[in-house]
């Protein structure tokens, strides 16, 4: 595939098979919960510390609430991304089989 299709289709066609071979839950936990959820948690914690100050008495509670919410968001992002990439991959592989 040289230059055909969208950027997402080219990415799925070239990189997705190797990522897919490692497994769904590894993808969801590493890229979803750890990376996406971790970045969101760090950003939210920094913004809350900036907004309320690091000595605010409820900052630990707010950060404690943000942690599981970001993990759940990362889990949802990982699963959604997995299923969308699987759908694109399936469409690309079945369209190659049709003459």
N, C-alpha and C positions, 0 to 999 in steps of 0.2 A: 504494500500500500504506500504509494509515493505521492503525498500531497492531497490525497482524496479524503473527503470527510472532514468533520469538525475536529478541533483540537482534542476534545474529550474522546472522540472515536479513535483517533490515532493513539492516544495514551492508553486506552483500554486494549486496543489491538496489540500494542507492543509490550506494555508493562504488566497488564492485568494477569496474564497466565502465570507469571512467576509469583505474584502476590497471592493469587488464588490458590496456588499449590501449597502455600504455607497454611492455609485454613482460614475459615471465617472468624473463629473466635480470637485467633491471634491478631487478625486485622482489626477487629472491633475493640479488643482490649488495648492494643498498642497504639493504633492510629486514632481511635475514637476516644476511649477513656483517658489513656495516658497523655497523648499529645494534644488533641482538641480540648478535652476536659481540663488538662493541666494548664494549658495556655489561658483558657477562659478563667480558671480559678486564680491564676497569678494576676491577670488583668483586673478581675473583680476585687481581689484583696488589695491591690495597689490603689485602685480607685476609691475603695472604702477608706483606706488609711489616709489618703489625700483629703477626702471629703470630710471625714469625722476627726481626723488626727489620730496618731498612734496611741495616744493616752486615753482615748474615749473608753468609758467603762463597758460599753456594749460591743466594742469592736471584736473581741474574741467570739462572742455569740454570733455576730453577723458573718464572720469568716467561717465559723463552724457550720452555719446553715448553707453557706455558699459551696462548701466542699462537696457534700452529697448531691446538691443540685447540679453542679458542674459535671460530676461523674455520671449522673443520669443523662444529662444533655449529651455528653460524649458517647455514652452507650447508644443513645438514639441516633446521633450523627453517624456513628460507625455502622450501625445496622442499615440505616437508610442509604448510606454511600455504598455499602456492600451490595444491597439489592439493586440499586440503580446501575452500578457497574456490571453486575451479573446480567441484567436485562440488555444493556448495550452489547456486552460480549456475546450473548446468545443471538441477538439480532445480527451482529457482524458475522458470526460463524455460520448461521443458517443462510445468510444472503450469499456467502461464498459457495455454498453447496448447490444453489439454484443456478442453472446454466443461463 
